[in-house]
Amino acid sequence: MTPASKYQYVVIEGPIGAGKTSLATRLALRYSAHTMLEQPETNPFLERFYRDQSRYALPTQLFFLFQRVQQLSGIEKLGSSVIADFLLEKDPLFARLTLADDELKLYEQIFAQLKPQAPLPDLVIYLQAPPDTLVERVVRRGNPVEAGISESYLRALSDSYTRFFHKYDAAPVLIVNTENLNPIERDEDFELLISRIEKMRGRREFFNLAA
């Protein structure tokens, strides 16, 4: 599947605007792997959430949680080669940013019941980018659903991702700084990333391309 058949289940992660879905798709094409992608367009609460977070945070969060768990429950049916653009263990990160205390308690109870059903990935690729870069990317792609995302929310989300992956050790992690690396649009950068993945030996490694 993925590099030298080392990884059978790979997850690409990162905040909104990091490019995780595009990279997961490109890697899957490279390695003839199945993709398992988030489906934000099917969440009926998402657009309303970006306009009124306090009111729609809980249904938005629960819809995504159930959707992700359902997708993961069918991972074995996809075959031995899967590249996903979401990590279930990261799901509470959004909840803690947006839910009121009583809602968060309810969400955590539901998450605790569902989490054991999710398999662990063989590798997580965490895409980093400065908040200003994320904001610029979201604006540039012009997704109508994302039009209501505030800059402050993107910054808070970026910080939460940094804290989450600072502690995450359930699976090997390759942390990729995408400020000067564009593996989606530049073939040479994509090949550099492929090479870095194939050379990975430790549980936690970093890839930072200098300007």
C-alpha positions in Angstrom: 0.0 0.0 0.0 1.7 3.1 1.3 5.5 3.3 1.4 6.9 -0.2 1.0 3.7 -1.6 2.4 4.7 -0.2 5.8 1.5 1.5 6.5 -1.9 0.0 5.8 -4.0 2.8 7.5 -2.7 6.4 7.2 -4.4 9.5 8.5 -3.8 13.0 7.3 -4.7 15.6 9.8 -4.6 19.4 10.3 -6.8 22.4 10.9 -9.2 23.8 8.4 -7.1 25.1 5.4 -4.2 22.8 6.1 -4.9 20.8 2.9 -5.5 17.4 4.5 -8.3 16.2 2.1 -6.4 17.2 -1.0 -3.2 15.5 0.2 -5.1 12.4 1.3 -6.6 12.2 -2.2 -3.3 12.6 -3.9 -1.5 10.1 -1.8 -4.3 7.6 -2.4 -3.9 8.0 -6.1 -0.2 7.5 -5.8 -0.5 4.3 -3.8 -3.8 2.9 -5.3 -5.3 3.1 -1.8 -8.9 3.7 -0.7 -9.8 7.1 0.7 -12.0 7.6 3.7 -12.8 11.3 3.8 -14.8 13.7 5.9 -18.1 14.7 4.3 -18.9 18.2 5.6 -21.3 18.9 2.8 -23.7 16.3 4.3 -23.8 17.9 7.7 -27.0 19.9 7.7 -25.9 21.9 10.7 -22.5 23.1 9.6 -23.3 26.3 7.7 -25.6 27.4 10.6 -22.8 26.6 13.0 -20.5 29.0 11.4 -23.1 31.7 11.6 -24.2 30.9 15.2 -21.7 28.7 17.0 -23.4 28.6 20.4 -26.7 27.5 19.1 -25.6 24.8 16.6 -22.3 23.5 18.1 -23.8 20.4 19.7 -25.8 19.0 16.7 -22.9 19.8 14.4 -20.4 18.0 16.6 -22.6 15.0 17.2 -23.4 14.6 13.5 -19.7 14.5 12.6 -19.0 12.1 15.5 -21.6 9.6 14.4 -20.6 10.0 10.7 -16.9 9.3 11.5 -17.6 6.3 13.7 -19.8 4.9 11.0 -17.1 5.4 8.4 -14.5 3.7 10.6 -16.8 0.8 11.3 -16.5 -0.1 7.7 -12.8 0.3 7.3 -12.1 -3.4 6.9 -14.5 -3.6 4.0 -12.4 -1.1 2.1 -9.4 -3.4 1.9 -5.9 -3.3 3.4 -5.0 0.2 2.0 -6.8 3.2 3.4 -5.9 6.9 3.6 -8.2 9.1 5.7 -8.4 12.8 6.3 -9.6 12.6 9.9 -8.5 11.1 13.2 -11.3 10.2 15.6 -9.2 10.9 18.7 -9.0 14.5 17.6 -12.8 14.9 17.6 -13.1 16.2 21.2 -10.7 19.1 20.2 -13.6 20.8 18.4 -16.0 20.0 21.1 -13.9 21.7 23.8 -13.6 24.8 21.6 -17.3 25.2 20.9 -19.6 23.5 23.5 -21.0 24.8 26.7 -20.0 22.9 29.9 -23.2 20.8 30.1 -23.1 20.0 26.4 -19.4 19.0 26.6 -20.2 16.6 29.4 -22.9 15.0 27.3 -20.7 14.8 24.2 -17.8 13.3 26.2 -20.1 10.5 27.5 -21.2 9.7 24.0 -17.6 9.8 22.7 -16.4 7.5 25.4 -18.9 4.9 24.4 -18.1 5.1 20.7 -14.3 5.6 20.7 -13.2 1.9 21.4 -14.7 1.0 18.0 -12.1 3.0 16.1 -8.9 1.3 14.9 -5.6 3.1 15.4 -3.7 4.3 12.3 -0.3 3.0 11.4 0.8 6.6 10.7 -0.6 10.1 11.2 0.7 13.0 9.1 -0.1 16.2 10.8 -0.1 19.3 8.5 0.9 22.5 10.2 0.6 26.1 8.9 0.6 29.5 10.6 -2.9 30.9 11.4 -2.4 33.7 8.8 -1.7 31.1 6.1 -4.8 29.1 7.1 -7.0 32.1 7.0 -5.6 33.1 3.5 -6.2 29.5 2.2 -9.8 29.4 3.5 -10.6 32.7 1.9 -8.9 31.8 -1.4 -10.8 28.5 -1.9 -14.1 30.4 -1.4 -16.2 27.5 -0.1 -19.7 29.0 0.6 -20.2 26.8 3.7 -16.9 28.2 5.2 -17.9 31.9 4.5 -19.0 32.3 8.1 -15.7 31.1 9.7 -14.2 33.8 11.8 -10.5 34.5 11.8 -10.5 34.1 15.6 -12.0 30.6 15.4 -9.3 29.5 12.9 -6.6 30.8 15.2 -8.1 29.1 18.2 -8.4 25.9 16.2 -4.8 26.0 15.1 -3.6 26.5 18.7 -5.8 23.5 19.8 -4.3 21.3 17.1 -0.8 22.2 18.2 -1.6 21.3 21.8 -3.3 18.1 20.8 -0.4 16.8 18.7 2.1 17.9 21.3 0.7 15.2 23.6 -0.6 12.6 21.0 1.4 9.4 21.1 -1.2 6.7 20.2 0.3 6.2 16.8 3.5 7.3 14.9 3.3 11.0 13.8 5.1 12.9 11.1 4.6 16.6 11.7 4.9 18.5 8.4 5.2 22.3 8.3 3.4 23.4 5.1 4.3 27.1 5.3 7.0 26.6 2.6 5.9 23.2 1.3 3.0 22.7 -1.1 2.8 18.9 -1.8 -0.7 19.4 -3.4 0.2 21.8 -6.2 3.9 21.3 -6.6 5.1 17.9 -7.8 8.6 18.4 -6.4 7.3 19.1 -3.0 5.0 16.0 -3.2 8.0 13.9 -4.0 10.0 15.4 -1.1 7.1 14.4 1.2 6.9 10.9 -0.2 10.6 10.5 0.4 10.3 11.8 3.9 7.5 9.4 4.7 9.4 6.4 3.3 12.5 7.3 5.4 10.5 7.6 8.7 11.8 5.3 11.4 10.8 6.9 14.7 7.5 7.4 16.5 7.6 11.2 16.1 9.4 13.0 13.4 9.4 16.5 11.9 9.6 17.7 8.3 10.2 21.4 7.9 11.3 22.8 4.5 13.3 26.0 4.8 12.2 29.0 2.8 
